[in-house]
Amino acid sequence: MTTASYQERRGELETYFDRTAVEAWSKLTSDAPVSGIRATVRAGRDEMRRTLLSWLPADLAGRRLLDAGCGTGALSVEAARRGAEVVAIDLSPTLVGLAAERLPEDLAAGAGPGRIDFRVGDMLDPGLGAFDHVVAMDSLIHYEPSDIVRVLAGIAPRTARSILFTIAPRTPLLTLMHAVGRVFPRSDRAPAIVPVAAKHLTALVAAEPALAGWRPGRLHRVARGFYISEALEFVRS
């Protein structure tokens, strides 16, 4: 189901988020003071998380949700507070450990309406089981459109209701940032963000046999300074 390009990029992401950027990521996802640029990224991520959560039912009791690329777990916590049984998975053991440390006491004690099962690994692992909803916030933005479609095709057969994810929209600013990033020494680079046009990706999804029976839903772009991301919803028809 996966391709060489997906596997290669997955390895780069694991190294980056588990080693190179873990301190910066920990600070960005906390309440600690950050620079002006990172403050816009934090605000953008907060808005995007609220958007994706607003596309899920207010009551998630009895539903199973995959937080694919959970990072430090903020979205997982909100979904669990609505009653969801959340499987929160990330490639980075360090980030998953940080998410577990930040888990509110009531959820950690099993006293909340839902619960979170933190995992380290690949979102495409069939051993994770079946889900009602899948959310992948900013975890597919580093992949080529063809690999995004393959990820969706791998997840869709085990998803009953909706798949929500984000892409880096193809804007002049993001395209420029992507090009400039290639001039830095390889050792200094974060894994590149791949700009994708939502219309093009939707056409690829429509042409993928494994995604027959899925249709596009809502679309929403968040642009806060250096944070530019677009949320897409696909639902079973």
C-alpha positions as CSV (number, residue, x, y, z in Angstrom):
1,M,0.0,0.0,0.0
2,T,2.9,2.4,0.7
3,T,5.5,3.6,-1.8
4,A,9.2,4.2,-1.6
5,S,8.7,7.9,-1.5
6,Y,6.2,7.6,1.4
7,Q,8.6,5.4,3.4
8,E,11.6,7.7,2.8
9,R,9.7,10.8,3.9
10,R,8.3,9.0,6.9
11,G,11.9,8.2,8.0
12,E,12.9,11.9,7.6
13,L,9.9,13.0,9.6
14,E,10.6,10.6,12.4
15,T,14.2,11.8,12.7
16,Y,13.2,15.5,12.5
17,F,10.4,15.4,15.1
18,D,12.1,12.9,17.4
19,R,15.5,14.5,17.5
20,T,16.1,17.8,15.6
21,A,13.0,19.7,16.5
22,V,11.6,18.2,19.6
23,E,12.6,21.0,22.0
24,A,11.1,23.7,19.7
25,W,8.0,21.6,19.1
26,S,7.5,21.1,22.8
27,K,7.7,24.9,23.4
28,L,5.5,25.7,20.5
29,T,2.7,23.4,21.7
30,S,2.9,24.7,25.3
31,D,1.9,28.0,26.9
32,A,5.5,29.2,27.0
33,P,6.4,32.5,25.4
34,V,7.6,32.2,21.7
35,S,8.8,34.6,19.0
36,G,6.4,36.5,16.9
37,I,6.8,34.1,13.9
38,R,6.2,31.1,16.1
39,A,3.3,32.9,17.8
40,T,1.5,33.1,14.4
41,V,2.1,29.4,13.9
42,R,0.7,28.6,17.3
43,A,-2.4,30.7,16.7
44,G,-2.9,29.1,13.3
45,R,-2.6,25.6,14.7
46,D,-5.0,26.4,17.4
47,E,-7.5,27.7,14.8
48,M,-7.1,24.7,12.6
49,R,-7.5,22.3,15.6
50,R,-10.8,24.1,16.5
51,T,-11.9,23.8,12.9
52,L,-11.3,20.1,12.6
53,L,-13.0,19.5,16.0
54,S,-16.0,21.5,14.9
55,W,-16.4,19.1,12.0
56,L,-16.8,16.2,14.4
57,P,-20.0,15.4,16.4
58,A,-20.3,17.2,19.7
59,D,-21.0,13.9,21.3
60,L,-18.4,11.2,20.4
61,A,-19.5,8.7,23.0
62,G,-19.2,5.2,21.6
63,R,-17.1,6.3,18.6
64,R,-13.5,5.4,17.8
65,L,-11.2,8.1,16.5
66,L,-7.7,7.9,15.0
67,D,-5.5,10.9,15.7
68,A,-3.0,10.3,12.9
69,G,0.2,12.2,13.7
70,C,-1.0,13.2,17.2
71,G,2.1,15.2,18.2
72,T,1.7,16.4,21.7
73,G,-2.0,15.3,21.9
74,A,-4.1,18.4,22.1
75,L,-6.7,17.3,19.6
76,S,-6.8,13.8,21.2
77,V,-7.6,15.3,24.6
78,E,-10.5,17.4,23.2
79,A,-11.9,14.4,21.3
80,A,-11.7,12.2,24.5
81,R,-13.5,14.9,26.5
82,R,-16.4,14.4,24.0
83,G,-16.4,10.7,24.8
84,A,-14.3,9.3,22.0
85,E,-12.1,6.3,22.3
86,V,-9.0,7.8,20.7
87,V,-6.0,6.0,19.3
88,A,-3.3,8.7,19.2
89,I,-0.4,7.7,17.0
90,D,2.8,9.4,16.0
91,L,6.2,8.5,14.5
92,S,8.1,10.3,17.3
93,P,8.4,8.4,20.6
94,T,9.5,11.6,22.2
95,L,6.4,13.5,21.2
96,V,4.1,10.7,22.2
97,G,5.9,10.6,25.6
98,L,5.4,14.3,26.0
99,A,1.7,13.9,25.0
100,A,1.3,11.2,27.7
101,E,3.0,13.5,30.3
102,R,0.6,16.3,29.5
103,L,-2.5,14.2,29.7
104,P,-5.0,15.8,32.1
105,E,-5.4,14.0,35.4
106,D,-9.0,13.0,34.9
107,L,-8.2,11.3,31.6
108,A,-5.0,9.8,32.9
109,A,-7.0,8.3,35.8
110,G,-9.7,6.9,33.5
111,A,-12.3,9.3,35.0
112,G,-13.1,11.2,31.7
113,P,-16.0,10.4,29.4
114,G,-13.5,9.0,26.8
115,R,-10.0,7.6,26.8
116,I,-6.7,7.9,24.8
117,D,-4.5,5.0,23.8
118,F,-1.1,6.5,22.8
119,R,0.9,4.6,20.2
120,V,4.2,5.0,18.5
121,G,4.2,3.9,14.8
122,D,2.6,4.3,11.4
123,M,-0.9,5.6,10.9
124,L,-1.3,3.0,8.2
125,D,-0.8,0.0,10.5
126,P,-3.9,-2.2,10.0
127,G,-3.3,-3.5,13.5
128,L,-4.8,-0.2,14.8
129,G,-8.2,-1.5,13.9
130,A,-11.3,0.2,12.6
131,F,-12.5,3.8,13.3
132,D,-15.5,6.0,12.9
133,H,-13.4,9.1,12.2
134,V,-9.8,9.8,11.3
135,V,-8.1,13.1,11.8
136,A,-4.7,13.9,10.4
137,M,-3.8,17.5,11.3
138,D,-0.7,18.7,9.5
139,S,0.7,15.2,9.3
140,L,0.3,14.8,5.5
141,I,1.6,18.2,4.5
142,H,5.1,16.8,3.8
143,Y,3.9,14.2,1.3
144,E,3.4,14.3,-2.5
145,P,-0.2,14.3,-3.7
146,S,0.1,10.7,-4.9
147,D,1.3,9.5,-1.5
148,I,-1.5,11.4,0.2
149,V,-4.0,9.5,-1.9
150,R,-2.4,6.3,-1.1
151,V,-2.5,7.1,2.6
152,L,-6.2,7.9,2.3
153,A,-6.8,4.6,0.4
154,G,-5.0,2.7,3.1
155,I,-7.1,4.2,5.9
156,A,-10.5,4.4,4.2
157,P,-11.5,0.7,4.2
158,R,-11.2,0.8,8.1
159,T,-13.1,4.1,8.5
160,A,-16.9,4.3,8.8
161,R,-17.8,7.9,8.7
162,S,-15.3,10.7,7.9
163,I,-11.6,11.5,7.2
164,L,-10.4,15.0,8.1
165,F,-6.9,16.1,7.1
166,T,-4.9,19.2,6.1
167,I,-2.8,20.1,3.2
168,A,-0.4,22.9,2.5
169,P,-2.4,24.9,-0.2
170,R,-0.6,25.9,-3.3
171,T,-0.1,29.6,-2.7
172,P,2.6,31.9,-4.1
173,L,4.1,32.3,-0.6
174,L,4.2,28.6,0.2
175,T,5.6,27.8,-3.2
176,L,8.4,30.4,-2.7
177,M,9.1,29.0,0.8
178,H,9.3,25.5,-0.6
179,A,11.8,26.6,-3.2
180,V,14.0,28.7,-0.8
181,G,14.1,25.7,1.6
182,R,16.0,23.7,-1.0
183,V,19.0,26.0,-0.9
184,F,19.8,25.3,2.7
185,P,22.3,22.6,3.6
186,R,20.6,19.2,4.0
187,S,21.6,19.0,7.6
188,D,19.7,22.3,8.4
189,R,16.5,21.4,6.6
190,A,13.2,20.5,8.1
191,P,11.3,18.0,5.9
192,A,9.9,20.0,3.1
193,I,6.2,21.0,3.0
194,V,4.7,20.1,-0.4
195,P,2.2,22.6,-1.7
196,V,-0.9,20.9,-3.0
197,A,-4.0,22.3,-4.8
198,A,-7.2,21.0,-3.1
199,K,-8.9,20.8,-6.5
200,H,-6.1,18.6,-7.9
201,L,-6.1,16.4,-4.8
202,T,-9.9,16.0,-4.9
203,A,-9.6,14.9,-8.6
204,L,-7.0,12.3,-7.6
205,V,-9.2,10.9,-4.9
206,A,-12.1,10.7,-7.3
207,A,-10.0,8.6,-9.7
208,E,-8.7,6.2,-7.0
209,P,-10.8,3.0,-7.0
210,A,-10.0,2.3,-3.4
211,L,-11.8,5.5,-2.5
212,A,-15.0,4.9,-4.4
213,G,-17.9,5.7,-2.1
214,W,-16.2,8.7,-0.6
215,R,-17.1,12.3,-1.4
216,P,-15.5,15.6,-0.6
217,G,-17.2,17.7,2.2
218,R,-16.2,20.9,3.8
219,L,-13.0,22.9,3.0
220,H,-11.5,25.6,5.1
221,R,-8.2,27.5,4.9
222,V,-6.4,29.0,7.9
223,A,-3.8,31.7,7.2
224,R,-2.1,33.2,10.3
225,G,1.3,34.7,9.4
226,F,3.7,31.9,8.7
227,Y,1.0,29.2,9.2
228,I,-1.0,28.5,6.1
229,S,-3.0,25.2,6.0
230,E,-6.2,24.0,4.4
231,A,-8.6,21.5,6.0
232,L,-10.4,18.9,3.8
233,E,-13.3,16.6,4.8
234,F,-14.1,13.4,3.0
235,V,-17.2,11.4,4.0
236,R,-18.8,8.2,3.1
237,S,-21.5,8.8,0.5
